[in-house]
Amino acid sequence: MKKYFAELVGTFVLVFGGVGSAVFAGKHIGFEGVAFAFGLSLLAMVYTIGPISGCHINPAVTFGVLLSRKIGGKDAVMYVIAQILGAIIAAWLILTIARGIPGGYVASVSGLGANGFGMHSPDLYSMHAAFHTEIILTAFLVLTVLGATDIKAPVGFAGLAIGLVLTLIHLVSIPIDNTSVNPARSIGPALFVGGWAIQQLWLFIVAPLIGAAIAAGIYAVIRTPEERVITTRTAERSLGSQQQERGRHTT
C-alpha cells in the first residue's frame, strides 16, 4: 500500500506544483516559469518517492513501464488509480484556493489549467496538432524514464534527466495545448472545468498512451537484449554500499 500512496502523493505534488503555478502565478512567471514548475516538481518527487514506488506519477509512464515489463499488471492498475486520485485532490485544492481571489474564480471560465485544443488552445492550435504533439512528447518523457532507470544508467542521475525532459516538453508545448503528456494531470482539472474540457479529454488520454507505447517499442529496440531488466523503484534507490554508509552515521 505504501507505494500506491506514494504515487498518490507524488501526483498531487506534480499537479499542485505545475497546474497551481499556471493558475496562481501564470501571469507573473509566464510559460517558462510554469514549465520549470512542472519539471522541478517531478525532479523533486523522483528523489523523494522514487525509492518507494519508482515515481511514475503518470498513467502514460506506468503504461510504458508495464509494456517494458518493469512492473506487474496489478501494480500498474493500482498506480493509475492512485495517480488519478492524487490529481483530482490537487485540482480541487487549487480551485478552492483560487476562489479566494477578489471577484472569485470560475473554473469553467478561467480554465483551471485544463488541457485543450482549438478555441481552448493558448495559441488556437488544432486537434491534429495537439494529438501529434502529445504522442511525440509523451514518447520523449517515457523513453527518458526507461533509459534513465536502465540497469546501465548512471546511479543517482535519473531525477535530473526526467525532470529536465519534462521542463523541455512544457517549453515546447504549453502554447499548443497547455501540455499534458499525463492523463492524470488532464483528468484532475477537466472534472472541475466540465463542458469543453470533458469533451476534449479523450485526446489527452489516448495520445499519451500511444506515445508511451511507441517509447516502449523504441526502448526494446535500442537496449541490449541480454541486459537484466530492473524496476524503476530499484533504479531510483541508492546503492547498497551507500545505504550501509548512511546507516553507520545514524547514531
C-alpha positions in Angstrom: 0.0 0.0 0.0 2.9 2.4 0.7 3.9 2.5 -2.9 0.4 3.3 -4.1 0.1 6.1 -1.5 3.4 7.4 -2.7 2.1 7.6 -6.2 -1.0 9.5 -5.0 1.2 12.0 -3.0 3.7 12.3 -5.9 1.0 13.0 -8.5 -0.6 15.5 -6.1 2.7 17.4 -5.8 3.2 17.4 -9.6 -0.3 18.7 -10.3 -0.4 21.2 -7.5 3.0 22.5 -8.3 2.6 22.6 -12.0 -1.1 23.4 -12.6 -1.0 25.6 -9.4 1.8 27.7 -10.9 -0.2 28.2 -14.0 -3.4 29.2 -12.1 -1.9 31.3 -9.3 1.2 32.7 -10.9 1.0 32.2 -14.6 0.7 35.9 -15.4 3.7 36.6 -13.3 6.1 33.8 -14.3 4.9 33.1 -17.9 5.1 29.9 -19.8 8.8 29.4 -18.9 8.1 29.6 -15.2 5.2 27.1 -15.5 7.5 24.7 -17.5 10.1 24.8 -14.7 7.5 24.4 -12.0 6.4 21.1 -13.6 10.0 19.9 -14.2 11.1 20.8 -10.7 8.1 19.1 -9.1 8.9 15.9 -11.0 12.6 16.1 -10.2 11.9 16.5 -6.5 9.5 13.6 -6.5 11.9 11.2 -8.2 14.3 11.6 -5.3 11.5 11.7 -2.7 9.3 8.8 -3.6 11.4 7.1 -6.3 12.9 4.6 -3.9 9.4 3.7 -2.7 7.3 3.5 -5.9 9.6 4.4 -8.8 7.9 7.8 -9.1 5.7 7.2 -12.2 3.1 9.7 -11.1 1.7 9.5 -14.7 -0.5 6.7 -16.2 1.4 7.0 -19.5 4.7 6.3 -17.7 3.1 3.4 -15.9 1.8 2.1 -19.2 5.2 2.3 -20.8 6.9 0.7 -17.9 4.3 -2.1 -18.0 5.0 -2.7 -21.7 8.7 -2.9 -20.8 8.0 -5.5 -18.2 9.3 -3.4 -15.3 6.0 -3.6 -13.4 3.2 -6.1 -13.0 -0.3 -5.7 -14.2 -1.9 -5.4 -10.7 0.5 -2.8 -9.5 0.1 -0.9 -12.8 -3.7 -0.7 -12.3 -3.3 0.4 -8.7 -0.7 3.0 -9.7 -3.1 4.6 -12.2 -6.0 4.7 -9.7 -3.7 6.4 -7.2 -2.4 8.8 -9.7 -5.8 9.9 -10.8 -7.0 10.4 -7.2 -3.9 12.5 -6.5 -4.5 14.7 -9.5 -8.2 15.2 -8.6 -7.4 16.1 -5.0 -4.7 18.6 -6.2 -7.1 20.2 -8.8 -9.8 20.5 -6.1 -7.5 22.3 -3.7 -6.2 24.6 -6.5 -9.8 25.6 -7.3 -10.6 26.1 -3.6 -7.6 28.4 -3.2 -8.2 30.2 -6.5 -11.8 31.1 -5.4 -10.2 33.2 -2.6 -9.1 35.9 -5.2 -11.2 39.1 -5.2 -14.0 38.6 -7.6 -13.9 34.9 -7.3 -12.7 32.2 -9.7 -14.9 30.2 -12.1 -13.2 27.1 -13.4 -15.4 26.8 -16.5 -14.5 30.4 -17.4 -10.8 30.6 -16.4 -9.9 27.0 -17.3 -8.1 25.8 -14.2 -5.1 25.0 -16.3 -7.0 22.3 -18.2 -5.6 21.0 -21.5 -7.4 21.9 -24.7 -7.2 22.4 -28.4 -8.9 24.7 -31.0 -10.6 27.6 -29.2 -9.2 26.2 -25.9 -5.5 26.1 -27.0 -3.4 29.1 -25.8 -2.4 29.8 -29.4 -5.5 28.2 -31.0 -3.7 25.1 -32.3 -5.9 22.4 -34.0 -6.9 19.0 -32.7 -4.4 17.3 -35.0 -1.6 19.5 -33.9 -2.3 18.7 -30.2 -2.7 15.0 -30.9 0.6 14.7 -32.7 2.4 16.9 -30.1 1.1 14.7 -27.2 2.2 11.5 -28.9 5.7 12.8 -29.7 6.4 14.5 -26.4 5.0 11.7 -24.3 7.4 9.4 -26.1 10.2 11.7 -25.2 9.2 11.5 -21.5 8.6 7.7 -21.3 11.8 6.9 -23.3 13.8 9.1 -20.9 12.2 7.4 -17.9 13.0 3.9 -19.3 16.6 4.8 -20.3 17.4 6.8 -17.1 16.3 3.9 -15.0 18.1 1.2 -17.1 20.5 -1.1 -15.2 23.4 0.5 -17.1 22.3 4.1 -16.5 24.5 6.2 -14.0 23.2 5.8 -10.5 21.6 8.9 -8.9 21.0 10.9 -12.1 17.6 9.7 -13.1 15.8 12.5 -11.4 17.8 15.2 -13.3 17.2 13.6 -16.7 13.5 13.0 -16.1 12.8 16.5 -14.5 14.7 18.3 -17.3 13.0 16.5 -20.1 9.6 17.4 -18.6 10.7 21.0 -18.5 11.7 20.8 -22.2 8.4 19.2 -23.0 6.5 22.1 -21.4 8.6 24.7 -23.0 7.7 23.2 -26.4 4.0 22.5 -25.9 2.3 24.9 -23.4 1.4 27.2 -26.3 -0.2 24.3 -28.2 -2.4 22.6 -25.6 -1.2 23.6 -22.1 0.9 20.4 -22.1 -0.5 17.1 -20.8 1.7 14.1 -21.6 0.0 12.8 -18.4 -3.6 11.6 -18.4 -4.0 12.1 -14.7 -2.8 15.7 -14.9 -5.5 16.2 -17.6 -8.3 14.4 -15.8 -8.0 16.3 -12.5 -8.7 19.9 -13.8 -11.1 18.7 -16.5 -13.5 17.2 -13.9 -13.9 20.7 -12.3 -14.0 22.7 -15.6 -16.6 20.4 -17.2 -18.1 21.1 -20.6 -15.4 21.5 -23.3 -12.6 20.1 -21.0 -14.5 16.8 -20.6 -15.3 16.7 -24.3 -11.7 17.1 -25.3 -10.3 14.9 -22.5 -10.1 11.8 -24.7 -7.2 13.3 -26.7 -5.1 13.8 -23.5 -5.7 10.1 -22.5 -5.4 8.4 -25.9 -2.4 10.3 -27.4 -0.1 10.0 -24.3 -0.8 6.2 -24.2 0.1 5.9 -27.8 3.3 7.9 -27.2 4.1 5.6 -24.2 3.7 2.5 -26.4 6.0 4.0 -29.1 8.6 4.8 -26.4 8.4 1.3 -25.0 8.9 -0.1 -28.6 11.9 2.2 -29.2 13.4 1.2 -25.8 13.0 -2.5 -26.7 14.9 -2.0 -29.9 17.8 0.0 -28.6 18.5 -1.8 -25.3 20.8 -4.8 -25.2 18.6 -7.9 -25.2 20.6 -9.8 -22.6 20.5 -7.0 -20.1 18.7 -7.7 -16.9 15.5 -5.6 -16.5 15.2 -3.8 -13.2 12.2 -1.8 -11.9 12.2 2.0 -11.8 11.9 1.7 -8.0 15.2 -0.3 -7.8 16.9 2.1 -10.2 16.0 5.2 -8.2 17.3 3.8 -4.9 20.8 4.4 -3.6 23.4 1.6 -3.9 23.6 -0.9 -1.1 27.0 0.4 -0.2 25.6 3.9 0.1 22.8 2.8 2.3 25.3 1.0 4.6 27.4 4.1 4.8 24.4 6.2 5.8 23.4 3.6 8.3 26.8 3.9 10.0 26.2 7.6 10.6 22.6 7.5 12.0 23.8 7.1 15.6 
